[in-house]
Amino acid sequence: MFEGFETPCLILDTVRLRRNAARMLAHCGAQGVLLRPHLKTSKSVEVAKIATGGRLSGVTVSTLAEASHFARAGFDDLLYAVGITPNKFDHVASIIDATGKTVTLCLDSPEMARALAESDLAAPALVEVDCGEHRGGLPAGADALIEIGRILGPQLRGVMSHAGHSYATDRVAEVKRVAAAEVDAATTAAERLREAGMAVEVVSIGSTPTVLHADSLDGITEVRAGIYLFYDLSQLGRNVCGLEDIALSVLSTVIGHNRAAGVMTIDAGALAMSKDIGANTFLPSAAYGWLCETETMKPTGLALTAVHQEHGTVTVEDPAWYERLPIGSTVRVLPGHACLTAAGGYGAYHTTCGETWPRVDGW
Amino acid sequence: MFEGFETPCLILDTVRLRRNAARMLAHCGAQGVLLRPHLKTSKSVEVAKIATGGRLSGVTVSTLAEASHFARAGFDDLLYAVGITPNKFDHVASIIDATGKTVTLCLDSPEMARALAESDLAAPALVEVDCGEHRGGLPAGADALIEIGRILGPQLRGVMSHAGHSYATDRVAEVKRVAAAEVDAATTAAERLREAGMAVEVVSIGSTPTVLHADSLDGITEVRAGIYLFYDLSQLGRNVCGLEDIALSVLSTVIGHNRAAGVMTIDAGALAMSKDIGANTFLPSAAYGWLCETETMKPTGLALTAVHQEHGTVTVEDPAWYERLPIGSTVRVLPGHACLTAAGGYGAYHTTCGETWPRVDGW
């Protein structure tokens, strides 16, 4: 099906993608929360429409390039879930001016709340709460939370948290504990603001594992997740998905056999795959990616053991592989971390339904 | 000088760039070899012109997107230094047809030599020789070398090797040993082809450390190097450059203070910096990059200790840093590996001379 394709290129299996999307929509529907898919993984309008079930609103982005791209494609109610600073106000304003869409911002300090409130920017904001990841956010009990709410006034839309540390385990029981802490942090912060007399419309949490495994989403209005659309070896190793759920792969060509050294080289290197090796924590065989048969997607047992900028090195223990994978033949490589692999500079996906879907990279 | 810049963005110090370029040109001139700069680091026409000293020929590329870009910008005699396969022949042909420039290919097997010789592609080729890196290439003494030369016939242009393993050390004596082996492999292969009656115009070696430290380049006609134009913490840790030579940095904004967790967050994460941690082998403090003062480029002593897609986490031991680097202030982050950082999706460099220089990413 990929005969003559120039490589490396991204292949997106739309059967798997649609199945992953439908499952998460059903899961969130059953829980009574809005699914606000994170588009940082796919950066694609076509994927976004599948992720929302055709709804042109309620999405999460990680860059203003994404915000602009999706707003211009008709999406409304975009959450830019990275802390805002004044050097980005003009860009946000240009998106709102050009499209009339709502872009909700995120912040966690009185300084930025003041900068936003004193600016001309007609954008609401969520206050980020640290639920234990210890990246962005205030503790749910911090005095500054109420101060920020008061400064924002009518621009306060709600609170959000992100349990990125849910990836530090492969045990469901531990994910459930992290999810409970995330729900607790977000709802506690929301409750404190409400008790102080402020309206809190949005109580947002998210990470694929906590959304999937939370025992209760009581008090949560929406969830953010993104990687579930594609999945990858990192998610497989953490038991978040099965092998047959991984929708993204890199089509790559064998460009050399170095029998003397016991390796073959493919044209998927560090830019094509990324240098993310986080999958190896729970799946030590992941290396920089698993080589699968092009047509069947069956793992060959070979892995990308080293990457340079445009060269991927594959250790070959059984010389029969030189016959099975001659120079010029192709493989599909399952990524360790799909978000970073897809951002490698491809610009677009080749889909298994025969279409080309553009991505919006950069900032 | 970077007031109001939207971040993250690439900053290229053109004083340092020009000094790095001039040094390498002088070094190669003194050695009597052609410098065929590798443009995979910069992917920029403006940088390429500085690297060649204004000569519009004799460059190395790592993708056909680069080959096309530089050929259309007027560069001739381009070496595509990644093993060619037939699924790329049409792209190569389209570049040659559109520009009339010479694109030299690289291969290391009789199969690919035959595919090229039997195709309509009017492109010469170098045979790659493995000088000890054990990635691409044949052993210099392999029987297949002569076979490939005979198959290529008049399309044989020469031989090339790449001593990527020169980065496995920080000791000059060891680099000198690797350089001697690289020179020996390339010249041995060239001599064998000549003894078999074939013309060998090009004997090409390359890697910044071996080019800088080789005791003798006798028999070598040209050298390939790229990272010396920008340098990075990986090169600093290997004693290949000084701190004041690093020309590339990422301008980034402080987007959050999490005093409770002892960290601050900047907007240079995994996509802005890459997840390459190779610098840490010889410079354990490198982490994902060093934070420097925006104007002076003086290292602050702070480092990017963790990265997520768009978030960079900086461990803060001295709380005074929260005052020195308030939310909204900027830093310039020195990259661990400049080639991968620059390929993060920026699309262009902001230069310290006030210009914007585009890059050509993707394939």
Boltz contact constraints between the chains, C-beta under 6 A:
constraints:
  - contact:
      token1: [A, 4]
      token2: [B, 87]
      max_distance: 6.0
  - contact:
      token1: [A, 6]
      token2: [B, 87]
      max_distance: 6.0
  - contact:
      token1: [A, 6]
      token2: [B, 91]
      max_distance: 6.0
  - contact:
      token1: [A, 40]
      token2: [B, 309]
      max_distance: 6.0
  - contact:
      token1: [A, 62]
      token2: [B, 309]
      max_distance: 6.0
  - contact:
      token1: [A, 62]
      token2: [B, 310]
      max_distance: 6.0
  - contact:
      token1: [A, 82]
      token2: [B, 310]
      max_distance: 6.0
  - contact:
      token1: [A, 83]
      token2: [B, 255]
      max_distance: 6.0
  - contact:
      token1: [A, 83]
      token2: [B, 256]
      max_distance: 6.0
  - contact:
      token1: [A, 85]
      token2: [B, 253]
      max_distance: 6.0
  - contact:
      token1: [A, 85]
      token2: [B, 255]
      max_distance: 6.0
  - contact:
      token1: [A, 85]
      token2: [B, 328]
      max_distance: 6.0
  - contact:
      token1: [A, 86]
      token2: [B, 328]
      max_distance: 6.0
  - contact:
      token1: [A, 87]
      token2: [B, 4]
      max_distance: 6.0
  - contact:
      token1: [A, 87]
      token2: [B, 6]
      max_distance: 6.0
  - contact:
      token1: [A, 87]
      token2: [B, 253]
      max_distance: 6.0
  - contact:
      token1: [A, 91]
      token2: [B, 6]
      max_distance: 6.0
  - contact:
      token1: [A, 108]
      token2: [B, 256]
      max_distance: 6.0
  - contact:
      token1: [A, 109]
      token2: [B, 327]
      max_distance: 6.0
  - contact:
      token1: [A, 111]
      token2: [B, 327]
      max_distance: 6.0
  - contact:
      token1: [A, 112]
      token2: [B, 327]
      max_distance: 6.0
  - contact:
      token1: [A, 134]
      token2: [B, 261]
      max_distance: 6.0
  - contact:
      token1: [A, 135]
      token2: [B, 311]
      max_distance: 6.0
  - contact:
      token1: [A, 135]
      token2: [B, 313]
      max_distance: 6.0
  - contact:
      token1: [A, 136]
      token2: [B, 256]
      max_distance: 6.0
  - contact:
      token1: [A, 136]
      token2: [B, 265]
      max_distance: 6.0
  - contact:
      token1: [A, 139]
      token2: [B, 260]
      max_distance: 6.0
  - contact:
      token1: [A, 253]
      token2: [B, 85]
      max_distance: 6.0
  - contact:
      token1: [A, 253]
      token2: [B, 87]
      max_distance: 6.0
  - contact:
      token1: [A, 255]
      token2: [B, 83]
      max_distance: 6.0
  - contact:
      token1: [A, 255]
      token2: [B, 85]
      max_distance: 6.0
  - contact:
      token1: [A, 256]
      token2: [B, 83]
      max_distance: 6.0
  - contact:
      token1: [A, 256]
      token2: [B, 108]
      max_distance: 6.0
  - contact:
      token1: [A, 256]
      token2: [B, 136]
      max_distance: 6.0
  - contact:
      token1: [A, 260]
      token2: [B, 139]
      max_distance: 6.0
  - contact:
      token1: [A, 261]
      token2: [B, 134]
      max_distance: 6.0
  - contact:
      token1: [A, 265]
      token2: [B, 136]
      max_distance: 6.0
  - contact:
      token1: [A, 270]
      token2: [B, 340]
      max_distance: 6.0
  - contact:
      token1: [A, 271]
      token2: [B, 343]
      max_distance: 6.0
  - contact:
      token1: [A, 275]
      token2: [B, 275]
      max_distance: 6.0
  - contact:
      token1: [A, 275]
      token2: [B, 276]
      max_distance: 6.0
  - contact:
      token1: [A, 276]
      token2: [B, 275]
      max_distance: 6.0
  - contact:
      token1: [A, 309]
      token2: [B, 40]
      max_distance: 6.0
  - contact:
      token1: [A, 309]
      token2: [B, 62]
      max_distance: 6.0
  - contact:
      token1: [A, 309]
      token2: [B, 339]
      max_distance: 6.0
  - contact:
      token1: [A, 310]
      token2: [B, 62]
      max_distance: 6.0
  - contact:
      token1: [A, 310]
      token2: [B, 82]
      max_distance: 6.0
  - contact:
      token1: [A, 311]
      token2: [B, 135]
      max_distance: 6.0
  - contact:
      token1: [A, 313]
      token2: [B, 135]
      max_distance: 6.0
  - contact:
      token1: [A, 327]
      token2: [B, 109]
      max_distance: 6.0
  - contact:
      token1: [A, 327]
      token2: [B, 111]
      max_distance: 6.0
  - contact:
      token1: [A, 327]
      token2: [B, 112]
      max_distance: 6.0
  - contact:
      token1: [A, 328]
      token2: [B, 85]
      max_distance: 6.0
  - contact:
      token1: [A, 328]
      token2: [B, 86]
      max_distance: 6.0
  - contact:
      token1: [A, 339]
      token2: [B, 309]
      max_distance: 6.0
  - contact:
      token1: [A, 340]
      token2: [B, 270]
      max_distance: 6.0
  - contact:
      token1: [A, 343]
      token2: [B, 271]
      max_distance: 6.0
  - contact:
      token1: [A, 345]
      token2: [B, 361]
      max_distance: 6.0
  - contact:
      token1: [A, 345]
      token2: [B, 362]
      max_distance: 6.0
  - contact:
      token1: [A, 347]
      token2: [B, 362]
      max_distance: 6.0
  - contact:
      token1: [A, 361]
      token2: [B, 345]
      max_distance: 6.0
  - contact:
      token1: [A, 362]
      token2: [B, 345]
      max_distance: 6.0
  - contact:
      token1: [A, 362]
      token2: [B, 347]
      max_distance: 6.0
